[in-house]
Amino acid sequence: MISNIKSPNVFGEVIRDIAFTNEGFGCYDNFKLEQSFKEIQSHQSKDAKKIREIISNIEEIDPSLIPVFSNGELTLGWNWDGDGFLVVTDGKRIAYNNDCKNDNDWAYWEE
C-alpha cells in the first residue's frame, strides 16, 4: 500500500511505475501514461493546483504550461526542459524528483 511507504525514493518510483507505461523511463524518455490517467486543470483538484504551484515556483514557468494528470487516486505533473522535474502525490504526501533520469533523487515536499 502506497500510504505505508516511508522512503521518498520508493514512494516516487512506485507512483512512476503505476502511471507511466513500461516503454522507457517515465518523465525522461517516455511521457506516455497509462490510460486511466487523464489531464486535469487546477480548478478540478487541489492536488493539481499544488503540483503546478510547486513546479512553477521552482522551475520559474507559467503554471498553465505544466501538464498534470490523475487517475482519481494518484496525481502527477512535470516540467521538461531537457531535464525532467516530476511531482507526484497520493493525496496525502507529495514527492518530487528534480532530475527524472535518476530514480534516487526523490524527496518529500514540506511546506
KEVORO-446558 format. One record per atom (N, C-alpha, C, CB): x, y, z; atom name. Coordinates in Angstrom, 3 decimals. Glycine has a CB too. Example, Ala and Ser with C-alpha at 12.3 -4.5 7.8 and 13.67 -1.06 7.14 Angstrom:
// KEVORO-446558
px:py:pz:site
13.190:-5.690:7.800:N
12.300:-4.500:7.800:CA
13.200:-3.300:7.800:C
11.308:-4.473:9.046:CB
12.850:-2.250:7.080:N
13.670:-1.060:7.140:CA
12.900:0.030:7.870:C
14.084:-0.598:5.725:CB
***
This chain:
// KEVORO-446558
px:py:pz:site
0.843:-1.181:0.000:N
0.000:0.000:0.000:CA
0.890:1.248:0.000:C
-0.960:-0.004:1.226:CB
0.606:2.168:-0.867:N
1.441:3.346:-1.051:CA
1.537:4.180:0.223:C
0.900:4.196:-2.185:CB
0.459:4.292:0.961:N
0.450:5.152:2.144:CA
1.406:4.672:3.234:C
-0.950:5.236:2.705:CB
1.834:3.425:3.179:N
2.753:2.884:4.186:CA
4.224:3.049:3.808:C
2.458:1.424:4.411:CB
4.513:3.539:2.640:N
5.895:3.659:2.173:CA
6.561:4.852:2.859:C
5.948:3.816:0.624:CB
7.690:4.610:3.489:N
8.412:5.676:4.183:CA
9.435:6.379:3.275:C
9.118:5.105:5.407:CB
10.142:5.640:2.456:N
11.202:6.195:1.614:CA
10.616:7.021:0.472:C
12.084:5.071:1.053:CB
11.058:8.270:0.317:N
10.565:9.056:-0.818:CA
10.984:8.457:-2.156:C
11.067:10.490:-0.719:CB
12.163:7.804:-2.215:N
12.595:7.179:-3.471:CA
11.657:6.048:-3.868:C
14.030:6.650:-3.343:CB
11.259:5.232:-2.909:N
10.342:4.124:-3.203:CA
8.959:4.678:-3.543:C
10.255:3.140:-1.998:CB
8.477:5.631:-2.759:N
7.169:6.248:-2.992:CA
7.088:6.818:-4.411:C
6.902:7.363:-1.952:CB
8.071:7.629:-4.792:N
8.077:8.245:-6.110:CA
8.152:7.238:-7.233:C
9.217:9.194:-6.221:CB
9.006:6.238:-7.070:N
9.172:5.237:-8.132:CA
7.965:4.326:-8.257:C
10.409:4.402:-7.875:CB
7.293:4.019:-7.159:N
6.078:3.203:-7.241:CA
5.016:3.953:-8.042:C
5.545:2.852:-5.819:CB
4.837:5.241:-7.742:N
3.848:6.016:-8.488:CA
4.271:6.171:-9.948:C
3.650:7.397:-7.842:CB
5.549:6.397:-10.188:N
6.019:6.499:-11.583:CA
5.743:5.194:-12.324:C
7.542:6.835:-11.633:CB
5.997:4.058:-11.687:N
5.750:2.758:-12.324:CA
4.263:2.527:-12.611:C
6.281:1.634:-11.439:CB
3.399:3.003:-11.722:N
1.957:2.852:-11.927:CA
1.490:3.749:-13.073:C
1.182:3.189:-10.629:CB
2.003:4.972:-13.121:N
1.483:5.977:-14.049:CA
1.986:5.825:-15.484:C
1.839:7.337:-13.551:CB
3.281:5.620:-15.635:N
3.863:5.580:-16.980:CA
3.884:4.158:-17.512:C
5.284:6.163:-16.975:CB
3.739:4.047:-18.830:N
3.828:2.732:-19.449:CA
5.258:2.215:-19.311:C
3.399:2.789:-20.944:CB
5.471:0.987:-19.627:N
6.790:0.367:-19.467:CA
7.716:0.597:-20.653:C
6.632:-1.108:-19.246:CB
7.455:1.608:-21.443:N
8.256:1.890:-22.634:CA
9.296:2.959:-22.333:C
7.356:2.336:-23.801:CB
10.241:2.677:-21.469:N
11.263:3.657:-21.119:CA
11.037:4.210:-19.731:C
11.287:4.786:-22.128:CB
11.848:5.167:-19.389:N
11.856:5.736:-18.045:CA
10.911:6.929:-18.010:C
13.294:6.155:-17.619:CB
9.839:6.827:-17.258:N
8.809:7.855:-17.205:CA
9.333:9.228:-16.845:C
7.768:7.465:-16.232:CB
8.912:10.204:-17.589:N
9.281:11.612:-17.439:CA
10.754:11.827:-17.736:C
8.956:12.103:-16.031:CB
11.321:10.972:-18.541:N
12.682:11.201:-19.033:CA
12.716:10.877:-20.523:C
13.730:10.335:-18.245:CB
12.490:9.609:-20.856:N
12.446:9.257:-22.277:CA
11.084:8.692:-22.663:C
13.548:8.246:-22.611:CB
10.125:8.820:-21.780:N
8.780:8.331:-22.030:CA
7.782:9.234:-21.319:C
8.627:6.862:-21.565:CB
6.861:9.785:-22.057:N
5.833:10.637:-21.468:CA
4.439:10.056:-21.694:C
5.915:12.050:-22.052:CB
4.376:8.772:-22.022:N
3.097:8.108:-22.256:CA
2.583:7.532:-20.935:C
3.237:6.987:-23.333:CB
1.362:7.921:-20.582:N
0.759:7.477:-19.328:CA
-0.223:6.333:-19.561:C
0.052:8.643:-18.637:CB
-0.451:5.589:-18.520:N
-1.486:4.560:-18.564:CA
-2.825:5.236:-18.876:C
-1.555:3.763:-17.209:CB
-3.727:4.491:-19.494:N
-4.992:5.057:-19.968:CA
-5.864:5.626:-18.853:C
-5.765:4.008:-20.708:CB
-5.693:5.154:-17.635:N
-6.535:5.636:-16.531:CA
-6.183:7.056:-16.102:C
-6.410:4.705:-15.340:CB
-5.029:7.574:-16.530:N
-4.615:8.932:-16.167:CA
-5.121:9.919:-17.214:C
-3.068:9.023:-16.034:CB
-5.842:10.930:-16.715:N
-6.415:11.959:-17.584:CA
-5.878:13.315:-17.157:C
-7.974:11.939:-17.534:CB
-5.681:14.195:-18.138:N
-5.188:15.536:-17.824:CA
-6.260:16.301:-17.061:C
-4.784:16.299:-19.115:CB
-5.828:17.025:-16.029:N
-6.759:17.806:-15.221:CA
-6.236:19.230:-15.048:C
-6.978:17.140:-13.846:CB
-7.161:20.136:-14.795:N
-6.840:21.540:-14.582:CA
-6.808:21.842:-13.084:C
-7.863:22.452:-15.303:CB
-6.204:22.933:-12.712:N
-6.055:23.292:-11.301:CA
-7.390:23.437:-10.588:C
-5.279:24.578:-11.178:CB
-8.401:23.958:-11.283:N
-9.697:24.141:-10.636:CA
-10.417:22.814:-10.374:C
-10.571:25.036:-11.490:CB
-9.926:21.724:-10.970:N
-10.552:20.418:-10.792:CA
-10.019:19.667:-9.581:C
-10.352:19.585:-12.025:CB
-8.887:20.100:-9.034:N
-8.244:19.320:-7.982:CA
-7.266:20.180:-7.206:C
-7.528:18.103:-8.572:CB
-7.327:20.081:-5.881:N
-6.339:20.789:-5.056:CA
-4.950:20.217:-5.279:C
-6.712:20.705:-3.566:CB
-4.865:18.921:-5.567:N
-3.562:18.306:-5.844:CA
-2.958:18.865:-7.126:C
-3.698:16.779:-5.949:CB
-3.776:19.027:-8.155:N
-3.282:19.600:-9.415:CA
-2.804:21.023:-9.194:C
-4.379:19.570:-10.500:CB
-3.559:21.789:-8.430:N
-3.172:23.172:-8.154:CA
-1.850:23.212:-7.403:C
-4.265:23.893:-7.346:CB
-1.677:22.355:-6.399:N
-0.450:22.336:-5.602:CA
0.742:21.899:-6.451:C
-0.610:21.400:-4.392:CB
0.570:20.887:-7.271:N
1.662:20.433:-8.144:CA
2.103:21.556:-9.066:C
1.228:19.206:-8.973:CB
1.168:22.256:-9.660:N
1.519:23.376:-10.542:CA
2.227:24.485:-9.775:C
0.265:23.934:-11.222:CB
1.800:24.760:-8.546:N
2.467:25.775:-7.717:CA
3.919:25.389:-7.440:C
1.709:25.967:-6.387:CB
4.131:24.140:-7.043:N
5.490:23.671:-6.715:CA
6.394:23.794:-7.929:C
5.465:22.203:-6.217:CB
5.951:23.239:-9.052:N
6.796:23.237:-10.247:CA
7.027:24.664:-10.752:C
6.157:22.377:-11.355:CB
5.990:25.463:-10.794:N
6.161:26.816:-11.347:CA
7.054:27.672:-10.463:C
4.801:27.498:-11.519:CB
7.001:27.493:-9.155:N
7.866:28.271:-8.267:CA
9.328:27.854:-8.372:C
7.398:28.129:-6.834:CB
9.583:26.583:-8.489:N
10.967:26.101:-8.557:CA
11.549:26.267:-9.957:C
11.040:24.632:-8.137:CB
10.767:25.945:-10.957:N
11.252:25.973:-12.339:CA
11.023:27.325:-13.022:C
10.573:24.880:-13.141:CB
10.327:28.224:-12.353:N
10.020:29.554:-12.905:CA
9.354:29.438:-14.275:C
11.305:30.401:-13.014:CB
8.230:28.756:-14.286:N
7.461:28.531:-15.506:CA
6.003:28.889:-15.237:C
7.593:27.052:-15.993:CB
5.321:29.306:-16.267:N
3.897:29.608:-16.172:CA
3.146:28.332:-15.776:C
3.355:30.182:-17.523:CB
2.375:28.360:-14.677:N
1.667:27.150:-14.228:CA
0.743:26.549:-15.283:C
0.863:27.465:-12.999:CB
0.212:27.370:-16.172:N
-0.703:26.842:-17.188:CA
0.009:25.964:-18.210:C
-1.401:27.982:-17.900:CB
1.334:26.018:-18.252:N
2.107:25.199:-19.193:CA
2.497:23.838:-18.613:C
3.358:25.945:-19.615:CB
2.153:23.584:-17.363:N
2.560:22.357:-16.678:CA
1.472:21.296:-16.833:C
2.845:22.631:-15.174:CB
1.783:20.179:-17.480:N
0.788:19.117:-17.607:CA
0.630:18.370:-16.277:C
1.185:18.135:-18.734:CB
-0.627:18.175:-15.876:N
-0.933:17.432:-14.651:CA
-1.996:16.399:-14.994:C
-1.417:18.387:-13.494:CB
-1.796:15.178:-14.495:N
-2.681:14.065:-14.799:CA
-3.062:13.343:-13.517:C
-2.017:13.094:-15.791:CB
-4.251:12.740:-13.527:N
-4.707:11.989:-12.358:CA
-5.534:10.790:-12.801:C
-5.531:12.892:-11.412:CB
-5.486:9.752:-11.979:N
-6.365:8.601:-12.189:CA
-7.453:8.561:-11.118:C
-5.552:7.287:-12.177:CB
-7.588:9.639:-10.353:N
-8.572:9.702:-9.282:CA
-7.984:9.411:-7.916:C
-9.681:8.744:-9.557:CB
-6.863:8.711:-7.884:N
-6.165:8.417:-6.626:CA
-4.770:9.035:-6.603:C
-6.065:6.902:-6.415:CB
-4.092:8.948:-7.713:N
-2.724:9.463:-7.836:CA
-2.722:10.623:-8.822:C
-1.736:8.344:-8.296:CB
-1.912:11.626:-8.523:N
-1.813:12.788:-9.397:CA
-0.343:13.091:-9.610:C
-2.563:14.021:-8.801:CB
0.016:13.465:-10.840:N
1.397:13.804:-11.128:CA
1.467:14.877:-12.193:C
2.172:12.570:-11.565:CB
2.552:15.619:-12.157:N
2.798:16.645:-13.151:CA
4.292:16.824:-13.327:C
2.132:17.972:-12.753:CB
4.667:17.483:-14.426:N
6.091:17.631:-14.690:CA
6.381:18.861:-15.521:C
6.624:16.405:-15.387:CB
7.646:19.206:-15.510:N
8.188:20.167:-16.455:CA
9.376:19.485:-17.119:C
8.601:21.524:-15.752:CB
9.449:19.608:-18.431:N
10.559:19.027:-19.184:CA
11.241:20.136:-19.960:C
10.072:17.895:-20.140:CB
12.502:20.407:-19.637:N
13.291:21.406:-20.350:CA
14.662:20.839:-20.697:C
13.435:22.689:-19.509:CB
14.690:19.555:-20.953:N
15.945:18.839:-21.157:CA
16.304:18.033:-19.920:C
17.077:19.816:-21.501:CB
15.819:18.484:-18.787:N
15.833:17.738:-17.530:CA
14.391:17.655:-17.082:C
16.754:18.420:-16.430:CB
14.023:16.535:-16.511:N
12.656:16.373:-16.043:CA
12.527:16.704:-14.573:C
12.179:14.965:-16.297:CB
11.506:17.460:-14.231:N
11.137:17.748:-12.856:CA
9.755:17.151:-12.670:C
11.166:19.302:-12.536:CB
9.644:16.112:-11.857:N
8.407:15.350:-11.699:CA
7.906:15.473:-10.271:C
8.621:13.868:-12.071:CB
6.613:15.733:-10.123:N
5.982:15.809:-8.813:CA
4.818:14.817:-8.800:C
5.494:17.272:-8.492:CB
4.719:14.022:-7.724:N
3.667:13.017:-7.591:CA
3.011:13.137:-6.225:C
4.233:11.594:-7.797:CB
1.753:12.731:-6.150:N
1.070:12.700:-4.862:CA
0.019:11.598:-4.837:C
0.425:14.057:-4.563:CB
-0.195:11.080:-3.646:N
-1.278:10.133:-3.408:CA
-2.437:10.827:-2.703:C
-0.781:8.934:-2.576:CB
-2.399:12.157:-2.647:N
-3.424:12.925:-1.974:CA
-3.093:13.223:-0.526:C
-4.717:12.204:-2.048:CB
-2.082:12.530:0.003:N
-1.655:12.752:1.387:CA
-0.245:13.316:1.453:C
-1.729:11.452:2.180:CB
0.641:12.737:0.656:N
2.037:13.186:0.610:CA
2.389:13.557:-0.806:C
3.000:12.097:1.140:CB
3.328:14.498:-0.910:N
3.829:14.935:-2.204:CA
5.321:14.641:-2.239:C
3.538:16.459:-2.453:CB
5.776:14.047:-3.329:N
7.204:13.824:-3.536:CA
7.594:14.435:-4.866:C
7.558:12.307:-3.495:CB
8.850:14.842:-4.953:N
9.343:15.435:-6.194:CA
10.732:14.897:-6.507:C
9.369:16.978:-6.095:CB
11.036:14.926:-7.792:N
12.330:14.497:-8.301:CA
12.752:15.546:-9.320:C
12.271:13.043:-8.935:CB
13.832:16.253:-9.037:N
14.228:17.334:-9.936:CA
15.221:16.896:-11.000:C
14.816:18.460:-9.145:CB
15.432:15.586:-11.122:N
16.269:15.053:-12.202:CA
15.763:13.661:-12.544:C
17.789:15.018:-11.794:CB
14.753:13.609:-13.388:N
13.986:12.385:-13.609:CA
14.738:11.218:-14.231:C
12.850:12.696:-14.456:CB
15.949:11.463:-14.723:N
16.689:10.308:-15.241:CA
17.226:9.456:-14.091:C
17.851:10.772:-16.151:CB
17.137:9.971:-12.875:N
17.589:9.243:-11.685:CA
16.388:8.747:-10.877:C
18.496:10.143:-10.806:CB
16.502:7.547:-10.362:N
15.419:7.005:-9.538:CA
15.679:7.194:-8.047:C
15.226:5.529:-9.840:CB
16.759:7.884:-7.704:N
17.100:8.050:-6.289:CA
17.199:9.522:-5.876:C
18.413:7.350:-5.991:CB
16.571:10.407:-6.621:N
16.600:11.840:-6.306:CA
15.264:12.351:-5.767:C
16.983:12.631:-7.543:CB
14.450:11.483:-5.209:N
13.147:11.862:-4.690:CA
13.285:12.437:-3.290:C
12.197:10.661:-4.686:CB
12.416:13.396:-2.988:N
12.296:13.954:-1.643:CA
10.829:14.267:-1.402:C
13.187:15.235:-1.464:CB
10.430:14.228:-0.144:N
9.060:14.637:0.202:CA
9.013:16.153:0.269:C
8.597:14.007:1.560:CB
7.929:16.722:-0.240:N
7.711:18.155:-0.196:CA
7.254:18.531:1.202:C
6.675:18.599:-1.261:CB
7.893:19.540:1.730:N
7.497:20.041:3.047:CA
7.230:21.529:2.932:C
8.592:19.754:4.122:CB
6.099:21.940:3.479:N
5.720:23.359:3.422:CA
6.619:24.166:4.332:C
4.240:23.558:3.820:CB
***
